[in-house]
Amino acid sequence: MTAVGETLPMVTVKDSSGADVAVGDIQTPFVLYFYPKADTPGCTNEAKDFTALAADFGKAGATVYGVSKDKPAKLAKFAAKYDLSVTLLSDEESDLTEQMGAWVEKSMYGKKYMGIERSTYLVGKDGKVARVWNNVKVKGHAEDVLEAAKAL
């Protein structure tokens, strides 16, 4: 699991248009949030919350990126459907998700399976993780992350 003070793994993922994005080359500061699946209730609310605060994140100098294992085409459809302004990234191979520690064993109705744990990383101006939120609850989360971004 990537912890406070560490740098992000040098992994390349795809954005919703299918273009490569080298995570280690993203301009800092930025927010990287992991969500289980596009166009599901919790993930939609989280994306909408970050979108609603996108201008405030911009004023704080931070850009917001959402990461899931969804294919780029699904992410593009999701972004268009809800008019999302955050950049959505596709980690189909789970390289980034696993290295960051967001790929975890989950349990539902007694059945165990692997999936993305809703988690968020705030990367500071120095390119290192400044703050980590694990096992995130959606309500109020984007606001909490914004306050932390403003404090950088």
C-alpha positions as CSV (number, residue, x, y, z in Angstrom):
1,M,0.0,0.0,0.0
2,T,1.3,3.4,-0.9
3,A,1.7,5.5,2.2
4,V,2.1,9.2,3.1
5,G,5.6,10.4,2.0
6,E,5.9,7.9,-0.8
7,T,6.0,8.6,-4.5
8,L,3.5,7.0,-6.9
9,P,4.4,4.0,-8.9
10,M,5.6,4.6,-12.5
11,V,2.5,3.1,-14.2
12,T,0.8,4.0,-17.4
13,V,-3.0,3.8,-17.6
14,K,-5.6,5.0,-20.2
15,D,-7.9,8.0,-20.0
16,S,-11.5,7.9,-21.2
17,S,-10.4,8.6,-24.8
18,G,-7.9,5.7,-24.7
19,A,-4.8,7.9,-24.5
20,D,-1.9,6.9,-22.3
21,V,-1.4,8.7,-19.0
22,A,1.8,8.1,-17.1
23,V,0.8,8.5,-13.5
24,G,4.3,9.6,-12.4
25,D,4.2,12.4,-15.0
26,I,1.0,14.0,-13.8
27,Q,1.4,17.6,-12.8
28,T,1.2,18.1,-9.0
29,P,-0.6,18.6,-6.8
30,F,-3.5,16.2,-7.7
31,V,-6.1,13.9,-6.2
32,L,-6.3,10.2,-7.3
33,Y,-9.4,8.5,-6.1
34,F,-10.2,4.8,-6.7
35,Y,-13.8,3.7,-7.1
36,P,-15.2,0.2,-7.8
37,K,-17.3,0.6,-11.0
38,A,-18.6,3.4,-13.2
39,D,-22.3,4.2,-13.3
40,T,-23.2,2.6,-10.0
41,P,-24.9,4.7,-7.3
42,G,-22.0,5.3,-4.9
43,C,-19.4,5.8,-7.7
44,T,-21.8,8.1,-9.5
45,N,-22.3,10.2,-6.4
46,E,-18.6,10.4,-5.7
47,A,-17.8,11.5,-9.3
48,K,-20.6,14.1,-9.2
49,D,-19.3,15.4,-5.8
50,F,-15.8,15.8,-7.1
51,T,-17.1,17.4,-10.3
52,A,-19.2,19.9,-8.3
53,L,-16.0,21.0,-6.5
54,A,-13.7,20.9,-9.6
55,A,-13.4,24.7,-9.8
56,D,-12.5,24.8,-6.1
57,F,-9.9,22.1,-6.6
58,G,-8.6,24.2,-9.5
59,K,-8.3,27.3,-7.2
60,A,-6.4,25.2,-4.8
61,G,-4.0,24.2,-7.7
62,A,-5.1,20.5,-7.7
63,T,-6.5,18.3,-10.4
64,V,-8.8,15.4,-9.7
65,Y,-8.5,11.9,-11.3
66,G,-10.8,9.0,-10.8
67,V,-9.5,5.4,-11.3
68,S,-11.4,2.2,-11.9
69,K,-10.9,-1.0,-13.9
70,D,-13.6,0.0,-16.4
71,K,-12.7,0.2,-20.1
72,P,-12.0,3.7,-21.5
73,A,-15.2,3.6,-23.6
74,K,-17.3,2.9,-20.5
75,L,-15.6,5.8,-18.7
76,A,-16.3,8.1,-21.7
77,K,-20.0,7.1,-21.6
78,F,-20.1,7.6,-17.8
79,A,-18.6,11.0,-18.0
80,A,-20.9,12.1,-20.8
81,K,-24.0,10.8,-19.1
82,Y,-23.4,12.8,-15.9
83,D,-21.4,15.7,-17.4
84,L,-18.4,14.9,-15.3
85,S,-15.4,17.2,-15.4
86,V,-13.0,15.0,-13.5
87,T,-10.5,13.0,-15.6
88,L,-11.4,9.3,-15.4
89,L,-8.6,6.8,-15.8
90,S,-8.9,3.1,-16.8
91,D,-6.6,0.6,-15.0
92,E,-7.9,-2.5,-16.7
93,E,-4.7,-4.4,-15.8
94,S,-4.9,-3.4,-12.1
95,D,-1.2,-2.4,-12.1
96,L,-1.9,1.0,-10.5
97,T,-4.7,-0.2,-8.3
98,E,-2.7,-3.1,-6.9
99,Q,0.5,-1.1,-6.4
100,M,-1.4,1.7,-4.6
101,G,-3.1,-0.9,-2.3
102,A,-6.7,-0.3,-3.5
103,W,-7.1,-3.9,-4.8
104,V,-8.3,-5.8,-1.7
105,E,-10.3,-8.8,-0.7
106,K,-13.9,-7.9,0.0
107,S,-16.8,-9.8,1.3
108,M,-20.5,-9.7,0.5
109,Y,-23.1,-12.0,1.9
110,G,-20.3,-14.3,3.1
111,K,-18.7,-14.6,-0.4
112,K,-15.1,-13.3,-0.7
113,Y,-13.9,-11.7,-3.8
114,M,-11.2,-9.2,-5.0
115,G,-12.3,-5.7,-5.8
116,I,-11.4,-2.0,-5.6
117,E,-11.6,-0.4,-2.1
118,R,-12.9,3.1,-2.4
119,S,-9.8,5.1,-1.5
120,T,-8.2,8.5,-2.2
121,Y,-4.6,9.8,-2.4
122,L,-3.7,13.5,-2.3
123,V,-0.3,14.1,-4.0
124,G,1.5,17.2,-3.0
125,K,3.7,19.6,-5.0
126,D,6.7,17.5,-4.3
127,G,5.2,14.5,-6.0
128,K,4.8,12.5,-2.8
129,V,1.6,11.3,-1.2
130,A,0.5,14.0,1.3
131,R,-2.7,12.3,2.6
132,V,-4.5,8.9,2.2
133,W,-8.1,8.1,2.8
134,N,-9.0,4.3,2.9
135,N,-12.4,2.6,3.0
136,V,-14.0,5.9,2.0
137,K,-17.7,6.8,2.7
138,V,-18.9,9.0,-0.2
139,K,-21.0,11.6,1.7
140,G,-18.8,14.6,2.5
141,H,-15.6,13.0,1.2
142,A,-14.9,15.3,-1.7
143,E,-15.3,18.3,0.7
144,D,-12.7,16.7,3.1
145,V,-10.3,16.1,0.3
146,L,-10.7,19.7,-0.9
147,E,-9.9,21.1,2.5
148,A,-6.7,19.0,2.6
149,A,-5.8,20.2,-0.9
150,K,-6.3,23.8,0.2
151,A,-3.9,23.2,3.1
152,L,-1.0,22.0,0.8
